[in-house]
Amino acid sequence: MSKTLKIVLGVLVIVLIGAGAWWYMGESSTSSSLPATQAQQDAAAAAAPALSQGSSDSDLSQDAKTIDGQMNGLNSDNASIDQGMSSN
């Protein structure tokens, strides 16, 4: 076998391995991003406190408290993620 043929075959093998890895990574990332099922969406909607539809002072005050609670939960989750990212 000539040296040129060996180089061409080596490059071809590397390209095929790279294409296979790229395809595999693409398949694994799309399978994890499937849409949520209706049951999961219903459970999330039931778990999240709903905002009122009124415009009175007490309704708006309750809505502000609900939003503050959700923002505090988001901040807590964000801190947990940051801690997890920095520990690795």
C-alpha positions as CSV (number, residue, x, y, z in Angstrom):
1,M,0.0,0.0,0.0
2,S,1.3,3.4,-0.9
3,K,1.9,6.1,1.7
4,T,-0.7,8.4,0.0
5,L,-3.4,5.7,0.2
6,K,-2.7,5.1,3.8
7,I,-3.0,8.9,4.5
8,V,-6.3,9.0,2.6
9,L,-7.7,6.0,4.4
10,G,-6.6,7.5,7.8
11,V,-8.3,10.8,7.0
12,L,-11.4,9.0,5.9
13,V,-11.6,6.9,9.1
14,I,-11.1,10.1,11.2
15,V,-13.9,11.9,9.3
16,L,-16.3,8.9,9.7
17,I,-15.6,8.7,13.4
18,G,-16.1,12.4,13.8
19,A,-19.4,12.3,11.8
20,G,-20.6,9.4,13.9
21,A,-19.8,11.2,17.1
22,W,-21.5,14.4,15.8
23,W,-24.6,12.4,14.9
24,Y,-24.7,10.5,18.2
25,M,-24.4,13.8,20.2
26,G,-27.2,15.3,18.1
27,E,-29.4,12.3,18.8
28,S,-28.8,12.3,22.5
29,S,-29.5,16.0,22.9
30,T,-32.8,15.8,21.0
31,S,-34.1,12.9,22.9
32,S,-33.6,14.8,26.2
33,S,-35.5,17.8,25.0
34,L,-38.9,16.1,24.3
35,P,-41.9,18.2,25.2
36,A,-43.5,17.6,28.6
37,T,-46.5,15.3,28.7
38,Q,-49.9,16.6,29.5
39,A,-49.7,15.0,33.0
40,Q,-46.5,16.9,33.7
41,Q,-47.9,20.2,32.5
42,D,-51.0,19.6,34.7
43,A,-48.9,18.8,37.7
44,A,-46.8,22.0,37.2
45,A,-49.9,24.1,36.8
46,A,-51.4,22.7,40.0
47,A,-48.1,23.3,41.9
48,A,-47.7,26.9,40.8
49,P,-49.9,29.3,42.7
50,A,-52.2,31.2,40.4
51,L,-52.4,35.0,40.3
52,S,-55.8,36.5,41.0
53,Q,-57.8,38.1,38.2
54,G,-59.0,41.0,40.4
55,S,-57.6,44.5,40.6
56,S,-58.4,45.5,44.2
57,D,-55.6,46.4,46.6
58,S,-55.8,43.1,48.4
59,D,-55.7,41.1,45.1
60,L,-52.7,43.1,43.9
61,S,-50.9,42.7,47.3
62,Q,-51.5,38.9,47.2
63,D,-50.2,38.8,43.6
64,A,-47.1,40.7,44.7
65,K,-46.5,38.2,47.5
66,T,-47.0,35.3,45.1
67,I,-44.5,36.8,42.6
68,D,-42.0,37.5,45.4
69,G,-42.2,33.9,46.6
70,Q,-41.6,32.6,43.0
71,M,-38.7,35.0,42.6
72,N,-37.2,33.8,45.9
73,G,-37.5,30.2,44.7
74,L,-35.8,31.1,41.4
75,N,-33.0,32.8,43.3
76,S,-32.6,29.8,45.5
77,D,-32.5,27.5,42.5
78,N,-30.0,29.8,40.8
79,A,-27.7,29.7,43.8
80,S,-27.9,25.9,44.0
81,I,-26.9,25.7,40.3
82,D,-24.1,28.1,40.7
83,Q,-22.8,26.1,43.7
84,G,-23.0,22.9,41.8
85,M,-21.2,24.4,38.8
86,S,-18.4,25.8,40.9
87,S,-17.8,22.6,42.9
88,N,-16.9,20.7,39.7
